Amino acid sequence: MLTVFKELFVWWNHQTLGTRIYTFFYGNFVGKDEFGNKYFENKKKNKRWVIYNGEIDASKISNDWYSWIHFTKNKIEFRTKTIKHQWQKPHSSNKTGTTESYHPNKKNNEITKKYKPWKS
């Protein structure tokens, strides 16, 4: 029951009811990536979309599928297995707005300011 409620009213978890209906009638399943995201395109092959596994975050799309979903002519997505190099880091979600976000003046998890605020 909770899943149906989320699908009706919450757009940031998986898919909405409209997306489910559109995918059922017009979508052709193309593939699935290592994060569990499912990729679809319509029968005319002019629209492509992704149904995310879990919370929606655009940074969860891998490089191979990113080129496919944006209609970039690239042969990488047609390989059966993606080659991962030793220097490549695993995926991490967007850290903006969290304590783990990047800041150039951040040392020991504290932001050092160039000024001291005035106190009365």
Secondary structure, DSSP 8 states (H G I E B T S, - for coil): -HHHHHHHH-SSBS--HHHHHHHHHHEEEEEE-TT--EEEEETTSS-EEEE-SSB--GGGS-HHHHHHHTT---SGGGSSS----TT--------TTSTTS--TTEETTEE--SS-----
